[in-house]
Amino acid sequence: MGTSFDKTLTLNDAVRLTGPASFNIMLKPAGSLCNLNCKYCYYLDKADIYGGREPVMSEGMLETVVKEYIAANEVGEVTFNWHGGEPLLLGVDFYRKALAFERKYADGKIIHNTIQTNGTLLNREWADFFRENGFLVGISIDGPRDVHDRYRKDRGGLPSFDRVMQGLEILRSSGVEFNTMSTINKASEGKGREVYRFLKAAGARYMQFMPVVEFEKSGRISPWSVSGIAFGKFLCDIFDEWVQNDVSRIFVGQFDAALASWCGVPPGICAFAETCGGNSIIEHNGDLYPCDHFVFPERRLGNIAETSIRELMGSDAQIRFGIDKRNTLPSACRKCRWLFACHGECPKHRFKSTGPGEAGLNALCDGYKLFFSHISPYMDYMKGLLLQGLSPAGVMLWHRGR
């Protein structure tokens, strides 16, 4: 790859960088503190960066985060994404304070809140709080019991499935809006339809699937990582079920992103965007990193107690991190017919080499090629429906008639 391409800024980059500031930041007020010990978790060891301790965000830092984040976004709506670790460990009162600060510093902007939880600590108090304050709750659940409990155990080695399902039922019965986040790992392989049908039966209408491709400390790919082809088949199996029965009724992150890309609009999932940099994280002490998957000392952008969020998000390091996603793609990716939908996916997965030996190939490449090839005729048809002002749900009738 030529160095001239390494330094390229496109017109889209210029528009994004000079327009009104708008970005999402994942807030981790309890750092990586968690009551579970999921085998594949990439975040549990982040406490090592802070001397092995797991301090929580102080009230003073919470106020600074809320004030700075709202002010830094130059748009009319701002979303707070509370994450972990397990953010419910901080207790309801912490988030009551957060809401009070949001009201104090809203400055006329509309404020939204989402929170991602493993679900094991949910009770009626939490459910009432979420419903009354309009939180969207993300529940981490990998599928039916045998899939979920394979790697999602607590610190005592006990399975978590029953506790998660109890928490999910509390949300459902309390009328709290929720979606599901499921990892695709070794236990998921060959079980796409089973996982999808289980989540539907559990009441999920918005589903997110995240592939697990992690390294052990030895440097080897972990035994719980999903293979590229198995990942692609998993998505294809779910898609076949979805396109036959559930278009416009069930929403799957990868399918929504693909249709957006087919229609030439931003995909809504950072992994499939052309560049990175719009989904950063703030740790419990105010340290800001460019991405949840790149919380490493050398990637630290700064601390918001010392430098404003707006300045850090506009820093050279952050901009370089963002455009490197595109500019470090191997030539094989830049020539690929699926570049418009994939864009090399997440940089954290780019550790393989192409046939000629060029570094930076995504470990899931074969799976994505399989998936995009499989869904292409359906995406073409749904794009046509949308261009006519019709619902993409019409693809179900077309599918049945093929």
N, C-alpha and C positions, 0 to 999 in steps of 0.2 A: 504493500500500500504506500502510495506516495505521501511525502510529508505535506505537500500542498493541500491534500484532502484532509489531513489531520487538523488543519487550522481553519477549515472552511466554516463560514457563517452563511446561512441561506437567508433568502428574503423572509421566509417564515420565522426564522430565528430573530431577525431584526424586528419584525412586527411584534413578536411575543415579548421581546426584551424592552421595547420602547413603549408598549401599551400600558394600560392600567395594571398595576400589580395584582395578581390573582393566583393563589396557590393554596394547597392543603398541607397542613402540618399534623402529623400524628403525635399526640401528646402522651407521654409515658410517666405519669406522676408517681408510680411505684416502681419505675425501672423494670427490671426483669423479675421482680419478686412475684412468686406464683405458688399456689398450693398444689399444683400438679407437677409432674416430672415427665412430661411427654418425651419419648425417646428421640424424636426427630426435631425437637425444638432448637432453633438456631439462636435463641435469645437468652437462654438461661445462663450462659457463661459470660454475658456482658457485665455481670457484677464484678468480674475480675478487673475491668477497666477502672473501677472505683474502689480498689483495694479489697474486693471480696465482700463489701458491705452492701446492704440494700436499703439505704435511707429513702424516705419518701419526700415528696415535694412539700416544702414549707408553705405556709399561708402567704408569706410575702412573695415567694417565687410564683405561686399560683396567680396572685394579683398581677404581677409583672407579665406573666405569660398571656393572660387574658387581655390585658390592656394593649400589649405590643402586637399580638396576633390580629386583633380587630383593626387596629390602626394601620398595620402593614398591608392589609388587603384593601385595595382601592376599588372595591365593588360593593354592590348593595346587599349581598348575602354572604355570610361567613359560617363555615361549619367547623365545629370543634370535634375532633376524632380522638376519643379517649381510648387508650390501648394499654397493653402491658407486654409481658407479665400478665398478672390478673388485676385489673383496675378496681374490682369490687372489694379487694382487701383493704382499701382506704376507708370504706364505710360511707353511708349515705350522706352524712354531714359534710364530708369533703366536697361533694358535688353540689350540695346546697350552697356552699360558699362560692363555688365556681359560677353557679347561676346568678348569684347576687353580684359578682364582679362583671358578668356578662351584661347584666342590666345596667350596671353603673357606667360601663364604657361602650355601650352599643352605638351611641352617636347616630341613631336613626337607622342603623343597619339591621337587617333581619338575621337572627342568630339561630343556627341549628346545632343539635348535638347528636352524635352517635357514640356508641360504646361497644367494644368487643370484649366478650366474656366467655370463659369456659362453661358458665352456666351452673356450676356446682354450688355457688353461694347464693343463688337467687331465692328470694322469699317474697311474701306479700308486701312487705315494706318497700323492697326494691321495685316490685312491679307497680305499685301505686305511684311511687316517685317517677318512674319512667313514663307512665301513662299521663300523669298530670302535667309533666313538663315536656311532652312530645319527643322523647328520645327514640331514636331508631336503635334497636339492640341487635348486635351481631352475636350469634351463638356458634361456638366452635364445636362441631360434631361431624365425625368422619363417615358416619353411616350406621348400619345396624350393629348390634352388639359385637359380633365377632370381628368386624372391621374396626370399629371405634376402639374397643378395649385392647386391641393388639399392641398399640403404642401409647395410648393415652391413659396412663395410670397415675395415681397420686404419689406423694413422696414416701408413703409406706408400702408402695407396690400394689395397692388395691385398685381394681378397675373403677372407672368413673361414669360408665354409661348410664346406670340407673339414676345417679344424681343429676346428670345433665338432662335426662328426659323429664325428671321431676321439675327442674327449673324451667324447661321449655314449656311444660304444661301450665305452670304458674303464669308465664307470659301470655300464653294463648287464652286462658280463662279470664285473665285480667284485661284483655283487649289491648295489649302492648304490641306495637308494630315490631316485627323482627325479621331478620334474614339469617341464612346459614352460611357458615364458612367451613368447607370440608377440604382436608388435604387429600391429595391423590398420592398414595404411597404403595409400598410393596403389598400391603394387605388389601388394597383396593383393586389390584390388577385383575382384570377379567370380570369385575363386578359392577360395571357402569350402570346397567339397568337396575340391578338390585339396590344400589346406593340411591339412585334417582327416585325409584318408586318408594323407598323408605322415607326419604326426605319429603316427598309429596304427601305421604300418609301422615307425616308428623306436622303438616300444616305449613311447610315452607313454600313460599311463592317467589322468593328471590334467593337464588343460590349462587354461591361463589365456590369455585374449585381451584385449589392451589397445589401445583405439583411439588413434591418433595424430592429435591436432589441435593443432598448434603454430604459433606466430607466428615470423616472421623478424624480425631487428633492425629492418627497415624498417617493421614494424607490419602487414605483409600476412600472410595465412594462408599457410603454407609449401606449396610444390608437392607435398610428400610426405604431406600430411594427407589423411585419408580423408574423403569426404563423408558427410553424415548418412544419406542413403538407401543408399549403397553399403555403409556399415557395417551397417545393418539387414539388407540382403540377404545380406551375408556370414554373419551370425549365423543367419538363416533357413535358408540352404543347409546349414550345419553341423547345425542342429537337425533338418532333414528326414532327414539321413543317420543321426544319432544316435538319433532316436525310432523309426526302423525297425529298427536293428540293435544298439544299444549301451547302452541304458538299464541302469544298475546295473553296467555293465562298464567304461565310459569316463565320467569325471567332468569336466564342463566348468563352469568357474566361474560364468558367466552363467546356465546352466541350473539349477545347484544353488541359486543365489541367488533365481532366479525362483520355484522350487518352494517355497523357504522362505517367501518373501513371500506366495505364494498360501495357505500354511498358517498365516500369521499369526505366524511366528517370525522372529528376526533373520536377515538374509540372509547374513551371513558375509563379505560384500564391502563395504568402507566406502563405495564409490561409490553403493550402493543403500540405505544406511542412512538413517534419517530425519535424523540429526545426524552431525556429524564429531567428531573429537577423540580417538578411540581408537587412532589409528595415527600417532604422531609420529616424529620422527627426532632422533638425536644425531650431530652432526658429530665429526670426528676430534679437535677441541679441547675437546669437552664442550658446545658450544652446542646448545641444544634448540629445535627448531622444531615448529610444530603439525602439519605435513604435509610429505611428500616433495615435493609440487608447490608448496609455498609457502615455499621457502627464500629469503627476501628479508630484508634487514637490518631492515626495519620490522616483520617478523613474528617476529623472534627473541624467545623467551620468557625467555631467560637462559642461564646457564652452570652446569652441575651441580657445578663445583668451588666455586661461590659459594652456590648455592641448591639444596636437595635436589630430586630428581626428583619426589617426591610433592608438594612445594609448587608446583613449576612446572606439573605436570599438573593441579593443582587451582586454578590462578591464574585471575583474572577474564579475562585475555586468552585463555587456552585455552578456558575455558567459553564465552566469547562467540564465539570462532571456531567452536566446535562447533555451537551452536544457530543461528548465522547461516545455516548451510546450509538449515535449514527456514524460518527467519523472513524470509529475503530472497527466497523464491520468488515469482515473479510470480503474480498472481491466476489467470492461465490455467492454471498448473501446479497450483494448489491445487484447481481445479475439474476437473482431468483425471481420466479414469476409471482411468488407469494410475499415479496418484500412489502408491498403496500398494506398487507394485513398483519404481518409478523414484526417487521422492523428488528429482527434479531432477538425478539422477546427480552426478558430481563437479563441485564449484564451479569448478574450473579451466576447464571447458568452457562456462561460463555467460556468454557474451559477445555473444549475439544479443538481439534485441528481439522482443516479441510483435507481433501485428498492430496493436493500439492504441498501440504504441510503448513498452510497459513493459519495462525492462531486466531482464536476468538469465535469459533463456531459454537453455537448453542448445543448443549448436551441433549436437548429435546427436539433437535431439528427434524429428525426422521418422523417423529410423532406429529409435529406440526404440518409437515408436508402431507402426511396421510390424512390428517383432519381437514385441512383446507381443500385438498383435492376432493374429499368426500362431500363436503358441504357446498362446493362451488355452484352446482346447478340450482340448488335451493336458494342460495344467496342471490344469484342472478335473478331468479324469479321474484323473490321478495323485493329486491331493488326495483324491479319493473312495476310491481304493485304500488310501491311508495311513490314512484314518479307519476303514477296515475291518480294519486290521492286516495288510494285504497289501502285497507289494512293488510299487513303482511300475513295475517291469519289465513288469507286465501290460499296460501301455499299448502295448507293441509288437504284441501280438496284436490288441488293439482297433484299432490303426492299420491293420493289414493287412486287417481286415475292413470298413473304412469304404468 
